[in-house]
Amino acid sequence: MGKKIDEKFVVKSTRETIKIPELTFSEYLYQKISGQDPERIALIDSKDGTKLTYAQLNRKIQQYSRGFLNLGITKTDHVLFFGNNSIEYIIAQLAFIYLGVIISPSKPANGAYELVNQMRDLNASILIIDRKNLEKILIPAFDNEKYGPSIKKLKKIIIIDPDDDKEMIQKLNDNEQMISMKRITENQDDHLERIPYFETNKDDYLFMVYTSGTTGQPKGAIHTHYTIISLIELSKPIMCPVIYSFWYPMGHISGTAMSCYNLCYGITMVVESDINIEKLLTSVEKYQISQLPISPSHMCDLVRQNFNLKYKLESLRLMTFGGSKVPREQIDEIKRKYNIKTFDMYGSTEMMGSHCISFDGTDPPGSVGSPTHNTEMKIIDLNTGENLPPNSPGELCCRGPQRFVGYWQNEEATAKAIDSNGWYHTGDLCYYDEQGNLFIKDRIKELVKFRYWSISPFEIEEFLVEHPAVNASCVIGVKHQTDGQWLRAYVEIRKGHQ
């Protein structure tokens, strides 16, 4: 379905062409959330069962927005998010979208080194952080000579959920730079007179999601209001209504984008902060979840263990996966054992998470599907850059309205990633067959795929050589049965050190 190869060896989707709305994502999101059944449940906290309807969520978003405005937030602020999944995190992100302010998620697995590097590159002025990362990462970094000065330049540090801890409250009261989310948002009016609040157009920057791209240090991939709407319009849900297990990390493109996507389609999200497969299946049983995203390591556990006998999973109808090649035999075994359908997505941060889609194994074994709506792909020769015919391995290039517009303050990296004709060069070694089905062979780009994360060896090498005993380092990926790859570092010790 939906494949056409022209004489220039460009695979064009023949799925229905979608007209992308010409408006800001702030307006689009507000219209979508406001248009849902007001009594439908939007968010559920898996830990304590707290629920918010769509009407309550819409009021909360505007209440948070009003609180941020009263704090002095402006259109020029860049807001950095650093925390684990929570309802408060999601509402805060949506509030800045309603305002029309740039937001940038930081991976929850990051340490002070990665966080502060992103803070500096982004020119962040506001940091949203949860209490766990405040205590574990940020407070120790305050007194570090490398990190402290950058942290102290922030206008405000907003803490998610510190208010049940008297000691933490005292710390906040003693530090004018820090303030709790509750203190900002409580007793605020829950109505914004206009959305977006600040003057905004569809081509303004909105998300800056840090990724290593094809090589080197993480860079801020810029998505505009228009590219975000494109993702949502080009990827209609397989089924609705849905109760969705939302464990994708908010610090990753998948979490940032999918939280917005699901709410635009009236989906109920069960918000998870633990990605252990048994914890997720416990929630499936408890909340009657119908759609469960899974990672390659989840897939191995589901195949090896008879969870279908341990948990009541009758509500589960669809499992989705993406980010790594998945053996067809594993997919078939999961479909048989758990009596579900599957949906495979192949994409990247730069293409807003989805280039190709494959529903329920209808494509040939080993394929990740064909281009989604409004999207083209081609394979180019690694040496000549010429377009290649079917069954010829080379670098995958993609083009579509969901493509990012460039890397933040990095013209050189942008020029390498996006050519003059608008093609994004993915750094993935692939080929397609005569029907336009895509097959992934390997990665050209210098990244290590560990579980759900794409990790830059270069970034780790730079961190290692900061140690006074290390003269040089080299980091490689070593294949692992369930985690994709593990990292291995080789270091050269300086003379006089052991």
N, C-alpha and C positions, 0 to 999 in steps of 0.2 A: 504493500500500500504506500502510495505517496512518494514514488521515486522516478526520476527522469534524468538521464545522462545526456547532455548535449555534445556537439562535436568538439568542444574544447575540453572535454572531460571534467565538466563541473556537474556535480550531483545536486539537482534542485528538487526541493520538496514539491510534490503535486497535491499535498494536503491542501485543504481550503486556505486561501490567502486571507489573513485577518487584517482588518483595518484597525490600526492602533489609535486610541483616543488622543486628541491633541490637547492635553491639559496636564496640570501638575499632579504628581503622585499624592500630594497632600489632599487635593480636592477628590481625586479618584478614591483614595482610601476612606475618606470621610463618607463619601457617597455609598460605597460598598458596605461599610459597617452600619451606617444609618439605615440602609435598605434591608437589612436582615430582620427576621422575626425578632422583635425586641425581647421576647421571653426565651428565645433559644439560648442554650448555654454556649458561651464563647470559650471560656478558660476554666480548667479544673486543676487544682494543685494536687498532684498525686500523693503527697505526703499526708495532708490533713483533710483533703476533700473539699477545700474552699472552692466555691463556684462563683463565676461572674456571668451574667447574661450579656447579650450584645448591647442592650440598653444601658446596663450598669457600666460596661466597658467603655462605651462612648462617652459617658459622663466622666468616668475616671480619667480618660485620656485628656479631656479638656481641663479637668481639675489640675492634673499634673502640669499641663501646658501653662496654665495661669500661674501656678507656683513658680515655674522656671522664669516666666516673664518678670514676676515680682522680685526674683533674685537678681535680675539685671541681664539675663541672657539676651544676646543680640543676633542679628543675621550673620555677623562675621565670626561668631564663635565656632570652634571645631570641638565636638563633643566625643570623647573617647570612653568607650564602655569596656569594663573589665570585671567579669563576674560569671558565676554559674547560672544556669537556667532558673528563672523564677518568674512568677506573674508580675512582680514589681518591675523587673528588668524589661519585660515585654511592654508594659504600659509606658514606661519612661521612654523607650525607643519610639513608640508610636506618638508620644506627645511631642517629641522633637520633629517628627515628620509633619505633624499638624502645623507646627510653627514654620517649617521650611528651613531648618537648620541642619548643617552637615553633621553626620554621625559616622563613627568608625569603631567597629568592634575589635577587641583584642582577644586572642585565643585564651581560654581559661587555663590552658596548660602552660602559659608563658610565665617566666620568672621576671625579676626586676630588670635584667639585661634587655630582654625582648620588649617588655612594656615601655621602658624609658626610651629605647631607640624609636619605637613607634610614636611615642609622645612627642619627641623632638622632630621627627620627620613630618608629622602631621601638623605641627604647630598647635597642639591641643591647648585649649584654654580651660576646659571643663573635663573633670574625670568623674564618671559614675562607677562605683566600685562596691562589691558586696563585702560584708563584714569578714568573711573568711579570708579573702585576698587582701583586705586592708591589714589584718593582723599578721598574716603569713608573709606577704610580699611588700606592701607599701610602707608600713611603719618601720620595719628594719632598714628599708632603703633610704629613709629620710636622712639618716646620719652618715650614709655612705658618700664619700667625696665625689664619686663618679655619677651617682644618681640623684643625690639630694638637691643640688641646685636646680635641676630641671623640674623636679616635683614641686619645689617651693615657688616656681614661677606660675603655676596654675592659678587661675582666678578662684576657682572653687573645686573642692572635692566633695562629692555628694555620696553619702553612704546609704546603701540599701539595707533596711531592716536592722538597725543597731539598738532599737529602743527597748528591748527587754533586758538590757545589760546596763546596770547602774554605773559600772566602772567605765564602760564605753561612752555612756552619756557624758560623764565628767570629762573624759578626754576631748570630746567634741566641744564641750562648753569652754574648754581651755585653749582651743585652737580656732581662730577666726576663719581659717581657710577651709575647715571641714564643717559640714552640716548634714543632718540626717534627712533622708527623703521624706519621712513622715512630717518633720517640722516644716518642710517647704510646702507640702501639698495639703496638709490638713486645714480645714476651714476655708478652703479656696472656693471661689465661684466655679461651677462646672459648665460654664458656657463661654466659648470664644466667639467674639463678634465677627470674625472672618477666618477662613481656612483656605490656603495657608495664611498665617498671621502676618508674616513678613512678605514683602513684594518678591514674588518668585515666578519663574517661567519653566516650561517643560525641559529646557536644556541646562538648567542649573544643576550643579553637583549636589548629590544627596548622600550616597553611600561611598565611603572609601574603605575598601576591604583589603587588608594587607595579605599579600601572597608573594611567593618567590618567583612567580611567573615561570619563565623557562630556565632561569639561572640567577645566581647571586643572592644578595640581601633582599629581604621582603620589601615590597613596594606597594604603595596604595593604589589599587585598581579602582578607578573612578567610574561610578555609575550615576547616571542622571535620573531625573524624574521619569523621562521618556523610556530609558532602557529598562527601568524597573517595571513600569506598566507593560512594556513589551513582554517581559518574562511571564507575567500573570495572564495576559491575553493569549499568548501562544501556547500555553500549557493548561488546558482545561482539565479539571479533575476527572478521573476515570469513573468515579461514582459519587453521588451525593444523596442524602446527607451522610456525613462521615464523623465518627469519633476517632480521632487521630492521636497516636502516641508521639508526643513531641519531645524527643530526646536530643535531636540535632543541636550541637552546641551553638549558643547565640553568638559566640566569638568567631564563628565560621560563616562563610557565605550561605551555607545550607540553612543554618538557624536563622540568620538575619532575614534572608529572603522568604523562607518557608513560613515563618511566623506571620509575615504580611500576606503571603499568598493564601494561606488557609483561612484567614479572617475575611479576605475579600470574597471567598466562596462560601461563607457561612458554616465553615467546618468547626467542630468542637475539638479543642486541643487539650489533651491531658498532659500537663507540663511536668516533665521528668528532669531531675538533676542527677540521677544515677543511671548509667547506661548498661549495667549488668543485665544480661538477658533474662535471668530469673526474676529480677525486680520488674522488668518490663512486662513479662508474661503474667506476673501477679496483678499488675495494673490492667492488663487485657481482661482478665477474669473479673476483677472488681468493678471496672468502669465500662465493661462491654465494648471495648475498643474494636473497631472494624478495620482499621488500616495501621499497619506496623512497618515503619522503615527498619531495615536491618543492614548491618555492616558485614564485611566478609568474615570477621571473627564470630559475629552472631550466627552467621549461616553455618559455620563449622559446628558450633554448639547445637544448633537445631537439627543438623543431620545426625550427629553422634548420639544425642540424648533423646529419649522418648518423652519429651515435654508434653506431647499430645495426650499422654496417659496421666500426667501429674497435674495438669491445669485444665480448667474448663475453657476451651478456646472456640466455642461454637460461634461467637460473635465475629471472629476474625475472618475477613473475606479477602483481604489484599495485603501482600507484602511487597514493599518497594526497596530497591537497592541501587547503588551507584557508587562511583569513585574508584572502582577497581574491576579488573576482569574477574568474572565469576564463572566457574565451570558449569556447563549445561547439566551434567549429571547431578550436581548439587541442587540446582534449581528444580529439576524433575523430581528428586527425592523429597524436597520440601513441599512441593505441590501435592505429591501423593500422600505424604504423612499427615500434613496439616489441612488438606482439603481446601486450599486457597488458590487464588490467582496471583500472578507476579507481574511486576512492572519494573523495567530496567531503564535507568537514565544514565547518559554519559555526558559529562560537561566539565566546566571549569569555572573558577571565580570570574574570569574575564568574559565568559559568555553567559554569565548569570545562572550558572549551574546546569544548563541543558543545551546540548547541540543536537543530540539524537535520542530517540525514544524507541522502546520495544515493549509491546504489551503482551503479557502472558505467553512468552516463548513462541510467538507466531513467526519470528524471523529464523533464519538458519542457525544451527548450533554454533556458538562462539561469537555470533554477531551481537553488537550493542544497539542494533536497530538502524533506522534511517533518519534523515534530517526532519526536525519538527517543522511546524508551520513557518513560512516566511524565511526559511533558513537554507543556506547553500553550503556545500563542502566540496573540497577538492584535495587531491594528493599531489605533492610536488616532489620532484627529484631533489635529493639532498645536496647534490653538487651543482646542478644547472638551474634549479628553480622552475623547470618546465613542468606543466601539468602532465600527470601520468594516467594511462588508461586503467581499466579494471584489473584487479589482481596483481597490481604492481606496488610493492611497499615503498612508502616515502613519508614525508611529513604531512600531517593533516592540517589543513587551513579551513577556517569557517568564517561565514559572514551572515549577519542578520541584524535586525533592529535591537536585539537584546545585547549586542556586543558592547563592551566597555569603551570609553572614549579615550583612555590613556592612563598612564601612571602619574601619580601626583608628583609634580616638580621633578620629573625625570624624562626629559625629551629623548635622550639616547635610548633608554629601554623601551619607550613608546614606539620609536621609529623601528626598532628591531622586531617588535611584536605585531604592529599593524602596518601593512604595506600601503603604497599609494592608492591602491584600488579598494582599500577597506577590508582586506582579508586579515584575520587574526591567525598568526602562526602559533599553533598549540604546543609544539615541541614533543608531540606524540607520534610514534612510528606506527602507521596504520595502512590498511588497504581497503578497497571496497570491491564487491563482486559485480557481475553484469547487471544485477537488479538494484544496485545502489545500497546494499547492506554494508555497514561499516564493521571492520574487524580491527581490534587493537593488538599490535604485536609487542611493542616495548615503548620505553620512554627515551627520547633524545635528550630531554631536558635533565639538568643535573639535580634531580630531586629524589628523595627517599620516601617511599610510601609506607608509613608505619600506621597500622590500623586505619583510622579515619583521616589521619593527618598527612599532608605533604610537607616534608621537612627539607630545608636547604642545608646541605653539608657545609657550604661556604659560611653560613651564619654560625654554625657550631665551631668550625675551624677558627673563626675570628674570636669567638668567645674563649676557646682553649688557649690561644696564644697571648691572651691578656694575663695569664698566670706567669709570674716571674721565672718559673722553672722551665717553661715551655718555649723552645726556639721556633718550632714549626709543627704543623699538624696536618693530617689528612684524614678525612672522614668518608667512609663508604657505607653502602647498604649491603647487608647480608641476608639472603633469602630465608624466610621463616614460614613454616607450614600454615599457620593461622593468622599471623600478624602482617603478612606481606613481606616486610623487611625489618630487620633490626639494625641499629647503628653500630659500627665498629670504628674506633678512632686509633690512629697511629700518631705518636708524638715523638719529636726529637728534643731531648733534654739539653738544656744549656750547660755549658761547662761549669763545674762547681756545684751542681745540683744533683740530687738523686731522685 
